[in-house]
Amino acid sequence: MTILKKGKSPNHRITKQERVHLTMPVARIEKAVRRYVSSGDHVSDSASVAMTAAVEYLVQDLLESAGNIALDKKKQNIKPTMIYEAIQADPVLERVYANHLIVDGGCRKTYKVRQAVAVPSE
């Protein structure tokens, strides 16, 4: 039994991405996983689908939070500073992106206040 997508020809093959209803390309992530695995090891199809689903979930969560920040600021475009603010606001995203640098993202808004030290005068 061949599964056809609406509006596609009968010779159209259903990709893994269409089969599992993901937006990101499963084949491209599978190719990247195979590049980093030693040549003798096996990479199952479900591993690439699971990795793609996890990456898609992280990106979706990040863009949803950044989009809400953009709406709060009454902007229509998401800027790097809004992505940085979304990461700082969510503790899970902050752990995931702990060692990453966002270009034009700005810097953390917390500052350490130094105590004034009296220097003895001679």
Rosetta blueprint (number, residue, H / E / L):
1 M L
2 T L
3 I L
4 L L
5 K L
6 K L
7 G L
8 K L
9 S L
10 P L
11 N L
12 H L
13 R L
14 I L
15 T L
16 K H
17 Q H
18 E H
19 R H
20 V L
21 H L
22 L L
23 T L
24 M L
25 P L
26 V H
27 A H
28 R H
29 I H
30 E H
31 K H
32 A H
33 V H
34 R H
35 R H
36 Y H
37 V L
38 S L
39 S L
40 G L
41 D L
42 H L
43 V L
44 S L
45 D H
46 S H
47 A H
48 S H
49 V H
50 A H
51 M H
52 T H
53 A H
54 A H
55 V H
56 E H
57 Y H
58 L H
59 V H
60 Q H
61 D H
62 L H
63 L H
64 E H
65 S H
66 A H
67 G H
68 N H
69 I H
70 A H
71 L H
72 D H
73 K L
74 K L
75 K L
76 Q L
77 N L
78 I L
79 K L
80 P H
81 T H
82 M H
83 I H
84 Y H
85 E H
86 A H
87 I H
88 Q H
89 A H
90 D L
91 P H
92 V H
93 L H
94 E H
95 R H
96 V H
97 Y L
98 A L
99 N L
100 H L
101 L L
102 I L
103 V L
104 D L
105 G L
106 G L
107 C L
108 R L
109 K L
110 T L
111 Y L
112 K L
113 V L
114 R L
115 Q L
116 A L
117 V L
118 A L
119 V L
120 P L
121 S L
122 E L
